[in-house]
Amino acid sequence: MPWWLGNNAWGGGNPFFGGFILLALWSVVWTGFALWNAAKRNEKWWFILFMVVHTAGIIEILYLIFVAKAFSSSPKSPPPKRRRSK
């Protein structure tokens, strides 16, 4: 078996070691994506929450879907520039 399934000295023969590695990778990806969105949107408290609380990507996915709307099909357009009146 491959090392990531836990059949050698790294996992000590523990069958849950491979699942732990996959869960850690899953969490790192979603946390990184959520941190990037929170920083881009200047949302300091969300950023701190993602840094302190680790929930295997659950809070991060909910944030990205419902708060940041990172998966919406239409990108947000910048606000129109105001013209100066003379």
C-alpha positions in Angstrom: 0.0 0.0 0.0 1.1 3.6 -0.5 2.5 5.5 2.5 -0.5 7.8 2.6 -2.8 4.9 3.3 -0.8 4.2 6.5 0.9 0.9 5.8 4.4 1.8 6.9 6.4 3.4 9.6 4.9 6.9 9.0 1.4 5.7 9.8 2.3 2.9 12.1 -0.1 0.6 10.2 -3.0 2.8 11.3 -5.8 2.7 8.6 -7.0 6.2 9.6 -3.7 7.9 8.8 -4.5 8.2 5.1 -7.9 9.8 6.0 -6.1 12.2 8.3 -3.8 13.3 5.5 -6.7 13.8 3.1 -8.7 15.7 5.7 -5.6 18.0 6.4 -5.2 18.7 2.7 -8.9 19.4 2.3 -8.8 21.8 5.3 -5.7 23.6 4.0 -7.2 24.3 0.6 -10.5 25.6 1.9 -8.9 27.7 4.7 -6.4 29.2 2.2 -9.2 30.1 -0.2 -11.4 31.6 2.5 -8.4 33.6 4.0 -7.6 35.0 0.6 -11.2 36.1 0.1 -11.5 37.6 3.6 -8.2 39.5 3.1 -9.3 40.8 -0.3 -12.6 42.0 1.1 -10.9 43.6 4.2 -12.9 41.5 6.6 -10.5 41.4 9.5 -12.8 39.4 11.9 -13.5 36.6 9.4 -9.8 36.4 8.7 -9.1 36.0 12.4 -11.8 33.4 12.8 -10.4 31.3 10.0 -6.9 31.5 11.5 -8.0 30.5 15.0 -10.9 28.1 14.5 -10.2 24.9 12.4 -13.3 23.1 11.4 -12.1 20.9 8.5 -13.2 23.6 6.0 -16.9 23.7 7.1 -17.0 27.3 8.2 -14.8 28.3 5.3 -17.1 26.8 2.7 -20.2 28.4 4.3 -18.4 31.8 4.3 -17.4 31.4 0.7 -20.9 30.4 -0.4 -23.1 32.7 1.7 -21.0 35.7 2.7 -18.3 36.2 0.0 -20.4 34.6 -2.7 -17.1 33.5 -4.2 -18.9 31.0 -6.5 -21.4 33.4 -8.1 -21.4 33.4 -11.9 -21.4 37.2 -12.3 -18.3 39.0 -11.1 -18.8 42.2 -9.2 -18.1 45.4 -11.2 -16.3 48.2 -9.6 -18.4 51.3 -8.6 -18.7 54.0 -11.3 -16.3 56.8 -11.0 -17.8 60.2 -10.1 -17.2 63.1 -12.4 -16.3 66.4 -11.0 -18.6 69.3 -11.8 -17.0 72.6 -12.6 
